[in-house]
Amino acid sequence: MAADRKCVRAAKTETTRSGGNIHVIVVDDTPRSLLSGTVTYPDEEAVDGALVEIFDHPENLQKPWEKKSPQKRIAACVTRAAGKYCFAKLPAGIYELRISKDAGINVTSVRVTIDAKKGTHEPVNVRLVMGT
């Protein structure tokens, strides 16, 4: 079904889900012209119902021992059966892409760069893992 291929806008009140006991952090240095991809489990099964959020101040991820800048959520959606997400027309900059699902599944954050002029259309596919 075509509708299952797109994520749906998350409610403004919906926040990052608790997740597992580890916060997985990935740095992706490939500039993107838009931010899209698929959320899967380790067996490559698409994740239905994952919360996908975009935040400013990704430096908070890499320097957890320093005082953190307050983050602002730029956009958010919830994946459907195909696990797809897409955020078009993000201003150039560096962001935190944060994906969360349920208790027991680790929250995963990816530091991503958006550059509409020089970026690739390559997707940012994220694989969620179970907590221990």
Order of alpha helices (4+ residues) and beta strands (2+ residues): beta-beta-beta-beta-alpha-beta-beta-beta-beta-beta
